[in-house]
Amino acid sequence: MVTLWEAISAQIGQATGQPFKLDDRRVVGGGCINQGYRLQGSDRTYFVKLNQAHRVDMFAAEAAGLEQMQATQTIRVPAPICWGATDNTSYLVLEWVDLGRAGGSAWAKMGEQLAAMHRFTSASGFGWQRPNTIGATPQINDWRQDWAAFWAEHRLGFQLQLARRRGGHFPLGDRLLDRVPDLLAGHTPTPALVHGDLWSGNAAVSRAGEPVLFDPATYYGDREVDLAMTELFGGFPSEFYQGYQRAYPLAPGYPQRKVLYNLYHILNHYNLFGGGYESQANRMIEQLLASV
């Protein structure tokens, strides 16, 4: 019987056109929901994520997002090599990137490069060519021309549905959904290619000093969703925001909109982890309703 690692090695060889013989395998961080491994062999190194077999579509969507970000030639992402599943396990093989320590100039460059990626737009509107995931949660990307409708239906509305099924209590949730158009009144963003899950754990700098983004939840949306999430869990260094603002200044009203955008991630964290995220989400909902 072919083992998992034999299957992955064969797939790497087929994808690269160069046979791959695995010499060393080490456990590394793989994020909150995946197992991660560093593979070495045939003078090459790869990063591999593993999950249950039914998660193969999640990995295929992640690879598609990385490919689309890579195609903009604006900011480095780990190149996807191959993905697939055995009877019990799905896998995604990525380029290995040696990470280093980031100085202020590298963070400023990251801001500038993210701004450049955000200038890539879609004539189809807001959404993406396929559903994907935000963490382990499904992310609906059906196309919409109206940003407020997209955010209310496919982001906040969907997360609230999941949260209520989980037993969450959000008494003002439906009222907030009705007021999303008011909260976004006068704001007409251009559909921008966004990372979609841009917190500090998904951004780094290579040993050569290049900014690197990984683990995307890609779609076309308001570029402010990426900036908002960078502020959610501790924030990025000030040089990042300075670099972004120089390259692509944010529109007035962003400090208010970022609460609306970050509510999506707090609801998702409730759906993934439970705990105090329910009360945090309710406080944010109350804050937003008090502003309209």
C-alpha positions as CSV (number, residue, x, y, z in Angstrom):
1,M,0.0,0.0,0.0
2,V,1.3,3.5,-0.9
3,T,1.8,5.6,2.2
4,L,0.7,9.2,2.6
5,W,4.2,10.5,2.2
6,E,4.9,8.3,-0.8
7,A,1.7,9.7,-2.4
8,I,2.7,13.3,-1.7
9,S,6.3,12.7,-2.9
10,A,5.0,11.2,-6.2
11,Q,2.6,14.2,-6.6
12,I,5.4,16.7,-6.1
13,G,7.5,14.9,-8.7
14,Q,4.6,14.9,-11.2
15,A,3.8,18.6,-10.5
16,T,7.4,19.8,-10.8
17,G,8.6,17.4,-13.5
18,Q,11.5,16.4,-11.2
19,P,11.4,13.2,-9.1
20,F,11.2,13.9,-5.4
21,K,12.8,11.5,-2.9
22,L,11.8,12.4,0.7
23,D,14.9,12.4,3.0
24,D,13.6,14.3,6.1
25,R,10.2,15.2,7.5
26,R,9.7,17.6,10.5
27,V,6.6,18.9,12.3
28,V,6.3,22.7,12.1
29,G,3.4,25.1,12.8
30,G,0.5,24.7,10.4
31,G,-2.0,27.2,11.8
32,C,-5.0,26.7,14.0
33,I,-6.7,23.9,11.9
34,N,-4.0,22.1,10.0
35,Q,-0.9,20.0,10.7
36,G,2.3,21.4,9.2
37,Y,5.4,19.7,8.0
38,R,8.8,20.7,6.5
39,L,9.8,18.2,3.8
40,Q,13.4,17.9,2.5
41,G,14.7,15.7,-0.3
42,S,16.3,15.8,-3.7
43,D,18.0,19.1,-2.7
44,R,14.6,20.8,-2.3
45,T,12.4,21.9,0.6
46,Y,8.6,22.2,0.8
47,F,6.0,23.1,3.3
48,V,3.0,20.7,3.6
49,K,-0.4,21.2,5.3
50,L,-2.5,18.2,6.2
51,N,-6.1,17.9,7.2
52,Q,-9.0,15.4,6.9
53,A,-9.7,14.1,3.4
54,H,-12.9,16.0,3.0
55,R,-11.0,19.3,3.4
56,V,-9.3,18.9,-0.1
57,D,-11.6,21.6,-1.6
58,M,-10.4,24.0,1.1
59,F,-6.8,23.4,0.0
60,A,-7.7,23.7,-3.7
61,A,-9.3,27.1,-3.0
62,E,-6.3,28.2,-1.0
63,A,-4.0,27.3,-3.8
64,A,-6.2,29.2,-6.3
65,G,-6.0,32.2,-4.0
66,L,-2.3,32.1,-3.8
67,E,-2.0,31.7,-7.5
68,Q,-4.2,34.8,-8.1
69,M,-2.2,36.9,-5.6
70,Q,1.1,35.6,-7.1
71,A,-0.1,36.6,-10.6
72,T,-0.4,40.2,-9.6
73,Q,3.4,40.3,-9.2
74,T,3.0,42.7,-6.3
75,I,3.8,40.8,-3.1
76,R,5.4,37.5,-2.4
77,V,3.3,34.5,-1.4
78,P,4.5,30.9,-1.1
79,A,3.9,29.3,-4.5
80,P,1.5,26.3,-4.5
81,I,3.1,23.2,-5.8
82,C,0.3,20.6,-5.7
83,W,-2.6,19.4,-3.6
84,G,-4.8,16.3,-3.3
85,A,-6.1,13.6,-1.0
86,T,-5.6,10.0,0.0
87,D,-8.4,7.9,1.6
88,N,-8.0,9.7,5.0
89,T,-5.9,12.8,4.5
90,S,-5.9,15.9,2.3
91,Y,-2.7,17.9,1.6
92,L,-1.4,21.1,0.2
93,V,2.3,21.4,-0.8
94,L,3.8,24.9,-0.9
95,E,7.1,26.5,-1.6
96,W,9.2,26.7,1.5
97,V,10.1,30.3,2.5
98,D,12.8,30.9,5.0
99,L,11.5,33.6,7.3
100,G,13.7,36.2,9.1
101,R,13.3,39.2,11.3
102,A,11.5,42.2,10.0
103,G,12.7,45.8,10.3
104,G,10.7,48.9,9.8
105,S,11.7,49.2,6.1
106,A,10.4,45.7,5.4
107,W,7.0,46.5,7.0
108,A,6.8,49.8,5.0
109,K,7.4,47.8,1.9
110,M,4.7,45.3,2.8
111,G,2.3,48.2,3.1
112,E,3.2,49.5,-0.3
113,Q,3.0,46.1,-1.9
114,L,-0.3,45.3,-0.3
115,A,-1.6,48.6,-1.7
116,A,-0.4,47.6,-5.1
117,M,-2.2,44.3,-4.9
118,H,-5.4,46.1,-3.9
119,R,-5.3,48.0,-7.2
120,F,-6.2,44.7,-9.0
121,T,-9.9,44.8,-9.5
122,S,-12.8,42.7,-11.0
123,A,-15.4,43.7,-13.6
124,S,-17.7,41.0,-12.0
125,G,-18.1,43.0,-8.8
126,F,-17.6,41.7,-5.3
127,G,-17.0,38.0,-4.7
128,W,-14.8,35.4,-6.2
129,Q,-14.9,32.5,-8.7
130,R,-15.5,29.9,-6.1
131,P,-16.3,29.5,-2.4
132,N,-13.4,29.2,0.0
133,T,-12.9,29.2,3.8
134,I,-12.0,31.6,6.5
135,G,-10.2,29.3,8.9
136,A,-12.3,26.2,8.8
137,T,-15.5,28.2,8.2
138,P,-17.1,28.2,4.7
139,Q,-16.9,31.6,3.0
140,I,-19.6,32.4,0.4
141,N,-18.3,34.4,-2.6
142,D,-21.3,34.6,-4.9
143,W,-20.9,37.7,-7.1
144,R,-22.7,40.9,-6.1
145,Q,-22.5,44.4,-7.6
146,D,-23.6,46.0,-4.4
147,W,-20.9,46.0,-1.6
148,A,-23.3,46.6,1.3
149,A,-25.5,43.7,0.1
150,F,-22.5,41.4,-0.3
151,W,-21.3,42.3,3.2
152,A,-24.7,41.9,4.9
153,E,-25.6,38.7,3.2
154,H,-22.4,36.7,2.5
155,R,-20.3,37.9,5.4
156,L,-22.2,39.0,8.5
157,G,-25.5,37.3,7.7
158,F,-23.9,34.0,7.0
159,Q,-21.8,34.1,10.2
160,L,-24.8,35.0,12.3
161,Q,-26.7,32.0,10.9
162,L,-23.8,29.7,11.9
163,A,-23.5,31.4,15.3
164,R,-27.1,31.0,16.1
165,R,-27.0,27.3,15.1
166,R,-24.1,27.0,17.6
167,G,-26.3,28.4,20.3
168,G,-25.1,32.0,20.2
169,H,-27.4,34.8,21.3
170,F,-27.2,38.0,19.2
171,P,-30.5,39.9,19.9
172,L,-29.6,42.9,17.7
173,G,-28.0,41.0,14.9
174,D,-30.9,41.2,12.4
175,R,-31.3,44.9,13.1
176,L,-27.7,45.4,12.3
177,L,-28.0,43.6,9.0
178,D,-30.8,46.0,8.1
179,R,-28.6,48.9,8.8
180,V,-25.5,47.8,6.9
181,P,-26.5,50.0,3.9
182,D,-26.7,53.0,6.3
183,L,-23.4,52.2,7.8
184,L,-21.8,52.1,4.4
185,A,-23.8,55.0,2.9
186,G,-21.7,57.2,0.6
187,H,-18.9,54.7,0.6
188,T,-18.5,53.2,-2.9
189,P,-15.4,51.0,-2.9
190,T,-13.9,49.5,-6.0
191,P,-13.7,45.7,-5.9
192,A,-10.1,45.0,-4.9
193,L,-8.3,41.7,-4.7
194,V,-7.9,41.2,-0.9
195,H,-6.1,38.6,1.2
196,G,-9.2,38.2,3.3
197,D,-7.5,36.9,6.5
198,L,-4.7,39.4,7.1
199,W,-3.7,39.2,10.8
200,S,-0.1,39.2,12.0
201,G,0.1,35.4,12.0
202,N,-0.4,35.4,8.2
203,A,2.3,38.0,7.4
204,A,6.1,37.8,7.7
205,V,9.3,38.8,6.1
206,S,11.7,36.3,4.4
207,R,15.3,36.0,5.4
208,A,16.2,38.0,2.3
209,G,14.0,40.9,3.5
210,E,11.0,40.3,1.3
211,P,7.5,40.7,2.7
212,V,5.5,37.5,2.5
213,L,1.7,36.8,2.9
214,F,0.2,33.4,3.4
215,D,-3.0,31.5,4.4
216,P,-5.3,33.7,2.4
217,A,-9.1,33.7,2.2
218,T,-9.0,35.5,-1.1
219,Y,-11.9,37.4,-2.8
220,Y,-12.7,40.8,-4.4
221,G,-14.0,43.2,-1.7
222,D,-13.4,46.6,-0.1
223,R,-9.7,46.9,0.4
224,E,-10.3,48.2,3.8
225,V,-11.2,44.7,5.1
226,D,-7.5,43.8,5.0
227,L,-6.4,47.0,6.8
228,A,-9.1,46.5,9.4
229,M,-8.1,43.0,10.2
230,T,-4.4,44.0,10.6
231,E,-5.6,46.1,13.5
232,L,-7.7,43.4,15.2
233,F,-5.2,41.2,17.0
234,G,-2.4,43.6,18.1
235,G,-1.8,45.4,14.9
236,F,1.1,45.7,12.5
237,P,4.0,48.0,13.0
238,S,3.3,51.7,12.3
239,E,5.7,51.6,9.3
240,F,3.2,49.2,7.5
241,Y,0.4,51.7,7.7
242,Q,2.6,54.6,6.7
243,G,3.8,52.7,3.7
244,Y,0.2,51.8,2.7
245,Q,-1.1,55.3,3.1
246,R,1.7,56.8,1.0
247,A,0.8,54.3,-1.8
248,Y,-3.0,54.3,-1.6
249,P,-4.6,56.6,1.0
250,L,-7.7,55.4,2.7
251,A,-11.0,57.1,2.3
252,P,-12.6,59.2,5.1
253,G,-14.7,57.2,7.5
254,Y,-12.4,54.1,7.7
255,P,-12.2,54.1,11.5
256,Q,-15.9,53.6,11.7
257,R,-16.1,51.0,8.9
258,K,-13.3,48.9,10.3
259,V,-15.6,47.9,13.3
260,L,-18.2,46.7,10.8
261,Y,-15.5,44.7,8.9
262,N,-13.9,43.3,12.0
263,L,-17.2,42.1,13.3
264,Y,-17.1,39.4,10.6
265,H,-13.9,38.0,12.1
266,I,-15.1,38.1,15.7
267,L,-18.3,36.2,14.7
268,N,-16.1,33.7,12.9
269,H,-13.9,33.3,16.0
270,Y,-17.0,32.6,18.0
271,N,-18.0,30.0,15.4
272,L,-14.6,28.4,15.6
273,F,-13.7,28.8,19.3
274,G,-16.7,30.0,21.2
275,G,-15.9,31.6,24.5
276,G,-15.9,35.4,25.0
277,Y,-16.2,36.2,21.3
278,E,-20.0,36.2,21.7
279,S,-20.0,39.1,24.1
280,Q,-17.4,40.9,22.1
281,A,-19.5,40.6,18.9
282,N,-22.6,41.9,20.8
283,R,-20.6,44.9,22.0
284,M,-19.5,45.7,18.5
285,I,-23.1,45.3,17.2
286,E,-24.3,47.8,19.8
287,Q,-21.5,50.2,19.0
288,L,-22.4,50.1,15.3
289,L,-26.1,50.6,15.9
290,A,-25.4,53.5,18.1
291,S,-23.5,55.2,15.3
292,V,-26.5,55.3,12.9
